[in-house]
Amino acid sequence: MKIDGTPYRSVWVDPEDGWSVRIFDQTRLPWRLEVLRLTTVDEAAHAIRSMQVRGAPLIGAVAAYGVCLALRADASTEAMERDCAMLGETRPTAINLRWAIARMLARLRDTAPADRVAAAYAEAGRIADEDAAQCEAIGRHGVELIAAKAGQGRRVNVLTHCNAGWLATVDWGTALAPIYMAHERGIDLHVWVDETRPRNQGAALTAWELRSHGVPHTVVADNAGGHLMQHGEVDLVIVGTDRVTRQGDVANKIGTYLKALAARDNDVPFWVACPSSTIDWTVADGLAEIPIEERSGAEVTDVTGRMADGTIATVRVTPSEAANPAFDVTPARLVTGLITERGCCPATTDGLLSLFPERT
Ligand code: MRU
């Protein structure tokens, strides 16, 4: 996507040196757009753990490049297995992380150590390119859902949760790809952006993306969605996901389940945009089988923002301790359907297999 007319991806290899990895530091947005240079596997792991990069597909792509950086230091099989295990532990819920590392290992195990660095960069590049292409395809399929709600001079109101835009992927985004394409097509649309406490990925990242691209949007408190739906202010919900099970259960940012409940109660379609790299075919029951990341309570008790004098500061909003489950699972029965790179399908095993018959 473009920033001030210049096309960017959210991760790329530095064209100057041809090996270091560049990312945007997402912990600084929306106040500062800073590019970081990753030169070691430890820096890549830190970027994922500290959420300088976040969003399931992007975590996977950065982990793949982290493997490249690891191999530059030591391309032995022992070191490769150790560093991949370490990268795989950085975040637990998003399946793309493990998917990307498994794909890198499958490509590299039978490659001679001397050839591994080149092979790793080539494979990481393919992972990044495929993610961008899949998100673009999700956009092409998803835009038809928005187009179907347009017409008769009516503005289409879409609600989204967290950030599933181009910052969360390599390019385009998952949930935001259909929104960008609808905007490009000239469809009159407006996006309700859940602020997404506790880390505010909606207010900080989704709103920044939409503002940068001129898409009309309004940030709302997380608790506002149900009220908006009751009053006919939401035509459809589109969210991303960190892991979808083979029966269509959806893990996504905490609070997604409550939006799905409200959507069902108000007959609002609830769509989940999901590249195939986010489908975990090894698990069925999301509630029982998907590990939910428990993050620091400080993310709940402390809020960071810009002060009147322009400085960035963190303030504590309660002296109490806080719990912080970062994701929840929306059962498949509450999901209208999945938007994948191969098209839309019901959130069921049969639905998924109709698009991915090779998984039968
Ligand atoms: O904790 P995060 O910011 O990595 O979580 C990301 C999300 O939950 C996104 O909403 C999501 O859709 C997955 S990324 C496309």
Boltz pocket constraint, residues with backbone or C-beta under 6 A from the ligand:
constraints:
  - pocket:
      binder: B
      contacts: [[A, 54], [A, 55], [A, 56], [A, 57], [A, 161], [A, 162], [A, 163], [A, 164], [A, 165], [A, 168], [A, 169], [A, 174], [A, 175], [A, 201], [A, 239], [A, 240], [A, 241], [A, 242], [A, 252], [A, 253], [A, 273], [A, 326]]
      max_distance: 6.0
